[in-house]
Structure formats: structure tokens, C-alpha cells
């Protein structure tokens, strides 16, 4: 019984299929259709103006600390931010699938972007990039140990990016499903407790909306900090 319930809880994270074809590609492509682009109209609507204002504000926050060479990454980072926010928010809708709850999906985004920042640093300023592995003034006996520690900390960055995004979204989805199941179970016997639990569920859903946006922003913000070290 417990095994069956555990499997049913985690079924929401399984990749849905239609006639044996994974639907994860459709879930990845769909957010792009929700991003409003410029049209041939002389006057834009309120939605487009609001979207443009938010994009400009976030772009300013992300890219201001980065020098001129790093500004070339603006479109890449902002596109990644909009992509992650759209997928995270769509995953909160009923009967939907969230690709960003899959660790393979997040690592597929984190590793190439992190590797691109490292290669950029090795190409533009190889001495400084390699110098980060050994802090200045390190005693000679500690040099090998510090180099190993700094190398591990460098290699663990993409893993931290992917696991952080996966863990936060997965925990939120599981908690929402557990509370929803509890409401359905106790509703016939304890309507008052079910009502209080439902209010808690609404508050948790609002929190998950914030988490979906914040985690996408943190993912891109950390990438911009890695980029700032290498340009």
C-alpha cells in the first residue's frame, strides 16, 4: 500500500507519452509561444509594454555589474530566464508536466552554460582564470590541497545549479500534492479542518508561484556571476 502511494506521488514527475512519443519536447516548445514579440502595429498593447518593462528591469539588474565584453551574453541569459520562468509557471497548472523537475533537463542547461563561461575566461584572460585555483599568499605545503579543493568547487558549480532548481520545484510539487490528497481524505470526516488545510494550500500555491520565478532568476543570476569572473 505504501509503495503504491509512493509511486503515485512520483508519477507526476514521469515524462508523459502519447503513442510512445515523449511529450517533453512539446512542453519545452510551448513557452516560446507565450512570449509576446513586436508586431507591425503602430501602438503596442499593455501586455507588451509590461513585458518590455520587466525585461529591461531584469536585464539592468543582471548585466550592470558585467563589463562590456560580457554584454554580448545579454540575449542568451534573458532568453534562458524567460524560458525557465515560463516552464516553471506552466508546470503549476493542473494536468501539466514540468520539464524543469527533471535533473537531466536542468543539467543539460547548466553544464553547457557553465562550460561556456569557463572557456570564455580561459580564452580572454587565461592567467586570471587559472589563478583563481590558487589564492595569493598560500603557504607552499597547502598549495596542492587548495588546488584540488578549488578545482572541485569549480566543477561542482553546474551540479549545484541543476540540483537546486530540480530540488526546489520537486519539493513544492510534492508538498502541493500531499496537501491536496489530505484535503480529499479528511473532507467527509472533518470539513472544518479540510477548509483550514485548503487555505494553507492556497497560500502554498502562491508561494510556489514566487519560487518558480525566483529559482529561474537565481539560476540565471549565478550564471551571470560566473560570467563576471571570466570577462
The 8 nearest C-alpha neighbors of each residue, nearest first, counted from 0:
[[1, 3, 2, 4, 5, 6, 7, 8],
 [0, 2, 4, 3, 5, 6, 7, 8],
 [1, 3, 5, 0, 4, 6, 7, 8],
 [4, 2, 0, 6, 1, 5, 7, 8],
 [3, 5, 7, 1, 6, 2, 8, 0],
 [6, 4, 2, 8, 7, 3, 1, 9],
 [5, 7, 3, 9, 4, 8, 10, 2],
 [6, 8, 10, 4, 5, 9, 3, 11],
 [9, 7, 5, 6, 10, 4, 11, 173],
 [8, 10, 6, 11, 7, 12, 5, 13],
 [11, 9, 7, 13, 12, 8, 6, 14],
 [10, 12, 9, 13, 8, 96, 7, 14],
 [13, 11, 10, 9, 14, 100, 101, 96],
 [14, 12, 10, 11, 15, 9, 96, 101],
 [13, 15, 12, 23, 16, 21, 22, 96],
 [16, 14, 22, 21, 13, 17, 23, 96],
 [15, 17, 21, 20, 22, 19, 18, 14],
 [16, 18, 20, 19, 21, 22, 15, 14],
 [19, 17, 20, 16, 21, 22, 15, 14],
 [18, 20, 17, 16, 21, 15, 22, 14],
 [19, 21, 16, 17, 18, 22, 15, 23],
 [22, 20, 16, 23, 15, 19, 14, 17],
 [23, 21, 25, 24, 16, 15, 20, 26],
 [22, 24, 26, 25, 21, 27, 14, 98],
 [25, 23, 27, 22, 26, 28, 21, 29],
 [24, 26, 28, 22, 23, 27, 29, 21],
 [25, 27, 23, 24, 29, 28, 22, 98],
 [26, 28, 24, 25, 29, 23, 30, 98],
 [27, 29, 25, 26, 30, 31, 24, 32],
 [28, 30, 26, 31, 32, 27, 25, 33],
 [31, 29, 33, 32, 85, 28, 86, 82],
 [30, 32, 33, 29, 34, 28, 82, 27],
 [31, 33, 30, 29, 34, 28, 35, 36],
 [34, 32, 30, 31, 35, 29, 85, 36],
 [35, 33, 31, 32, 36, 30, 81, 50],
 [36, 34, 33, 47, 37, 32, 50, 46],
 [37, 35, 34, 38, 47, 33, 51, 50],
 [36, 38, 35, 39, 43, 47, 40, 51],
 [37, 39, 40, 36, 43, 41, 35, 42],
 [38, 40, 41, 37, 42, 43, 36, 44],
 [41, 39, 38, 42, 43, 37, 44, 36],
 [40, 42, 39, 43, 38, 44, 37, 47],
 [43, 41, 40, 44, 39, 38, 45, 48],
 [42, 44, 47, 40, 41, 48, 45, 38],
 [45, 43, 46, 47, 48, 42, 49, 40],
 [44, 46, 48, 47, 49, 43, 50, 42],
 [47, 45, 49, 48, 44, 50, 35, 43],
 [46, 48, 50, 49, 45, 44, 51, 43],
 [49, 47, 45, 51, 50, 46, 52, 44],
 [50, 48, 52, 46, 51, 47, 45, 53],
 [49, 51, 47, 53, 52, 48, 46, 54],
 [50, 52, 48, 54, 49, 53, 47, 55],
 [53, 51, 49, 55, 50, 54, 48, 56],
 [52, 54, 56, 50, 55, 51, 57, 49],
 [53, 55, 51, 57, 56, 52, 58, 50],
 [54, 56, 58, 52, 53, 57, 51, 59],
 [57, 55, 53, 59, 58, 54, 52, 60],
 [56, 58, 60, 54, 59, 55, 53, 61],
 [59, 57, 55, 61, 60, 56, 62, 54],
 [58, 60, 56, 57, 62, 63, 61, 55],
 [61, 59, 57, 58, 62, 63, 56, 64],
 [62, 60, 58, 59, 63, 57, 220, 223],
 [61, 63, 65, 59, 64, 58, 60, 70],
 [62, 64, 65, 59, 60, 61, 66, 58],
 [65, 63, 62, 66, 61, 227, 60, 224],
 [66, 64, 62, 227, 63, 69, 67, 70],
 [65, 67, 69, 68, 64, 70, 230, 227],
 [66, 68, 70, 69, 65, 71, 230, 62],
 [69, 67, 70, 66, 71, 230, 65, 72],
 [68, 70, 71, 67, 66, 65, 72, 230],
 [71, 69, 67, 72, 73, 68, 62, 66],
 [72, 70, 69, 73, 68, 74, 67, 75],
 [71, 73, 70, 75, 74, 69, 76, 68],
 [74, 72, 76, 70, 75, 71, 77, 62],
 [73, 75, 77, 76, 72, 78, 71, 79],
 [76, 74, 78, 72, 73, 77, 79, 71],
 [75, 77, 79, 73, 78, 74, 72, 80],
 [76, 78, 80, 74, 79, 75, 73, 81],
 [79, 77, 75, 81, 80, 76, 74, 82],
 [78, 80, 82, 76, 77, 81, 83, 75],
 [81, 79, 77, 83, 82, 78, 215, 84],
 [82, 80, 84, 78, 83, 79, 85, 77],
 [81, 83, 79, 85, 80, 84, 78, 86],
 [84, 82, 86, 80, 215, 85, 81, 87],
 [85, 83, 81, 87, 212, 86, 82, 215],
 [84, 86, 82, 88, 30, 83, 87, 81],
 [85, 87, 89, 83, 88, 84, 90, 30],
 [88, 86, 211, 84, 90, 85, 89, 83],
 [87, 89, 90, 85, 91, 86, 211, 84],
 [90, 88, 86, 91, 87, 92, 85, 97],
 [89, 91, 97, 87, 88, 92, 96, 95],
 [92, 90, 89, 88, 93, 87, 95, 208],
 [91, 93, 90, 89, 95, 94, 88, 96],
 [94, 92, 95, 91, 90, 96, 89, 11],
 [95, 93, 92, 96, 90, 91, 11, 89],
 [94, 96, 93, 90, 92, 97, 89, 91],
 [95, 97, 90, 98, 94, 26, 11, 12],
 [96, 98, 90, 99, 100, 86, 87, 95],
 [99, 97, 100, 101, 96, 23, 104, 26],
 [98, 100, 101, 97, 105, 104, 165, 87],
 [101, 99, 165, 98, 169, 97, 168, 102],
 [102, 100, 99, 104, 103, 98, 165, 105],
 [101, 103, 105, 104, 165, 106, 100, 161],
 [104, 102, 106, 101, 105, 107, 161, 99],
 [105, 103, 107, 101, 102, 106, 99, 108],
 [106, 104, 161, 108, 102, 107, 103, 99],
 [105, 107, 109, 161, 103, 108, 104, 110],
 [106, 108, 104, 105, 109, 110, 103, 111],
 [107, 109, 105, 106, 110, 111, 112, 104],
 [110, 108, 106, 157, 112, 107, 111, 113],
 [109, 111, 113, 157, 112, 106, 114, 108],
 [112, 110, 114, 113, 109, 115, 108, 107],
 [111, 113, 115, 109, 114, 110, 108, 116],
 [114, 112, 110, 116, 115, 111, 109, 157],
 [113, 115, 111, 117, 116, 112, 110, 118],
 [114, 116, 112, 118, 113, 117, 119, 111],
 [115, 117, 119, 226, 113, 114, 118, 120],
 [118, 116, 114, 120, 119, 115, 121, 113],
 [119, 117, 121, 115, 120, 116, 122, 114],
 [120, 118, 116, 122, 117, 121, 115, 123],
 [119, 121, 229, 117, 123, 118, 122, 124],
 [120, 122, 125, 118, 119, 124, 123, 128],
 [121, 123, 119, 120, 124, 125, 118, 117],
 [124, 122, 120, 121, 119, 125, 230, 229],
 [123, 125, 120, 126, 127, 121, 122, 128],
 [126, 124, 121, 128, 127, 122, 129, 120],
 [125, 127, 129, 128, 124, 130, 121, 131],
 [128, 126, 130, 129, 125, 124, 131, 120],
 [129, 127, 125, 130, 126, 131, 120, 121],
 [128, 130, 131, 126, 127, 132, 125, 121],
 [129, 131, 127, 132, 128, 133, 126, 134],
 [132, 130, 129, 133, 128, 134, 127, 149],
 [131, 133, 149, 130, 146, 129, 150, 134],
 [132, 134, 131, 130, 146, 135, 145, 142],
 [135, 133, 137, 131, 136, 132, 130, 145],
 [134, 136, 137, 133, 130, 131, 138, 132],
 [135, 137, 138, 134, 133, 139, 142, 141],
 [136, 138, 135, 134, 139, 142, 141, 133],
 [139, 137, 141, 140, 136, 142, 135, 134],
 [138, 140, 142, 141, 137, 143, 136, 144],
 [141, 139, 142, 138, 143, 144, 137, 145],
 [142, 140, 144, 139, 138, 143, 145, 137],
 [141, 143, 145, 139, 144, 140, 146, 137],
 [144, 142, 146, 145, 141, 147, 140, 139],
 [143, 145, 147, 141, 146, 142, 148, 140],
 [146, 144, 148, 142, 147, 143, 149, 141],
 [145, 147, 143, 149, 132, 144, 148, 133],
 [148, 146, 150, 144, 145, 149, 151, 143],
 [149, 147, 145, 151, 150, 146, 152, 144],
 [150, 148, 152, 132, 146, 151, 147, 145],
 [151, 149, 153, 147, 152, 148, 146, 154],
 [150, 152, 154, 148, 153, 149, 155, 147],
 [153, 151, 149, 155, 150, 154, 148, 156],
 [152, 154, 150, 151, 155, 156, 149, 157],
 [153, 155, 151, 156, 152, 150, 157, 158],
 [154, 156, 152, 158, 153, 157, 151, 159],
 [155, 157, 159, 158, 154, 153, 160, 152],
 [158, 156, 160, 109, 110, 159, 155, 113],
 [159, 157, 155, 161, 156, 160, 162, 106],
 [158, 160, 156, 162, 157, 161, 163, 155],
 [161, 159, 157, 158, 163, 162, 109, 156],
 [160, 162, 105, 106, 158, 164, 163, 159],
 [161, 163, 165, 159, 164, 160, 166, 158],
 [164, 162, 166, 160, 165, 161, 159, 167],
 [163, 165, 161, 167, 162, 166, 214, 168],
 [164, 166, 100, 162, 168, 163, 167, 102],
 [167, 165, 169, 163, 168, 164, 162, 170],
 [168, 166, 170, 164, 169, 165, 163, 171],
 [167, 169, 171, 165, 170, 166, 100, 172],
 [168, 170, 166, 172, 171, 167, 100, 165],
 [171, 169, 173, 167, 168, 172, 166, 174],
 [170, 172, 174, 168, 169, 173, 175, 167],
 [171, 173, 175, 169, 174, 170, 168, 176],
 [174, 172, 176, 170, 175, 171, 177, 169],
 [173, 175, 177, 171, 176, 172, 170, 178],
 [174, 176, 172, 178, 173, 177, 179, 171],
 [175, 177, 179, 173, 174, 178, 180, 172],
 [176, 178, 174, 180, 179, 175, 173, 181],
 [177, 179, 181, 175, 180, 176, 174, 182],
 [180, 178, 176, 182, 181, 177, 175, 183],
 [179, 181, 177, 183, 178, 182, 176, 184],
 [180, 182, 178, 184, 179, 183, 185, 177],
 [183, 181, 193, 179, 184, 180, 185, 186],
 [182, 184, 180, 186, 181, 185, 179, 193],
 [183, 185, 181, 182, 186, 180, 187, 188],
 [186, 184, 188, 182, 189, 187, 183, 193],
 [185, 187, 190, 193, 189, 183, 188, 184],
 [188, 186, 185, 189, 190, 184, 183, 193],
 [187, 189, 185, 186, 190, 184, 193, 192],
 [188, 190, 192, 186, 185, 191, 187, 193],
 [191, 189, 186, 193, 192, 194, 188, 187],
 [192, 190, 194, 193, 189, 195, 186, 196],
 [191, 193, 195, 194, 189, 190, 196, 185],
 [192, 194, 190, 196, 182, 186, 191, 195],
 [195, 193, 197, 191, 196, 192, 190, 198],
 [194, 196, 192, 198, 197, 193, 199, 191],
 [197, 195, 199, 193, 194, 198, 192, 200],
 [196, 198, 200, 194, 199, 195, 193, 201],
 [199, 197, 201, 195, 200, 196, 202, 194],
 [200, 198, 196, 202, 197, 201, 203, 195],
 [199, 201, 197, 203, 198, 202, 204, 196],
 [202, 200, 204, 198, 203, 199, 197, 205],
 [201, 203, 199, 205, 204, 200, 206, 198],
 [204, 202, 206, 200, 205, 201, 199, 207],
 [203, 205, 207, 201, 206, 202, 200, 208],
 [206, 204, 208, 202, 203, 207, 201, 209],
 [205, 207, 203, 209, 204, 208, 210, 202],
 [206, 208, 210, 204, 209, 205, 211, 203],
 [209, 207, 205, 211, 206, 210, 204, 88],
 [208, 210, 206, 207, 212, 211, 213, 205],
 [211, 209, 207, 213, 212, 208, 214, 206],
 [212, 210, 87, 208, 209, 214, 213, 207],
 [211, 213, 215, 209, 84, 210, 214, 216],
 [214, 212, 210, 216, 215, 211, 209, 217],
 [215, 213, 217, 216, 212, 211, 210, 218],
 [214, 216, 218, 212, 83, 213, 217, 84],
 [215, 217, 213, 219, 214, 218, 220, 212],
 [218, 216, 220, 214, 219, 215, 221, 213],
 [219, 217, 215, 216, 221, 220, 214, 160],
 [218, 220, 222, 216, 221, 217, 80, 223],
 [221, 219, 217, 223, 222, 218, 216, 224],
 [222, 220, 224, 223, 219, 218, 217, 225],
 [221, 223, 219, 225, 220, 224, 226, 218],
 [222, 224, 226, 220, 221, 225, 227, 219],
 [225, 223, 227, 221, 226, 222, 220, 228],
 [226, 224, 222, 228, 223, 227, 221, 116],
 [225, 227, 223, 229, 116, 224, 228, 222],
 [226, 228, 224, 225, 65, 229, 230, 223],
 [229, 227, 225, 226, 230, 224, 120, 128],
 [228, 230, 120, 226, 227, 119, 116, 128],
 [229, 227, 120, 228, 69, 226, 68, 123]]
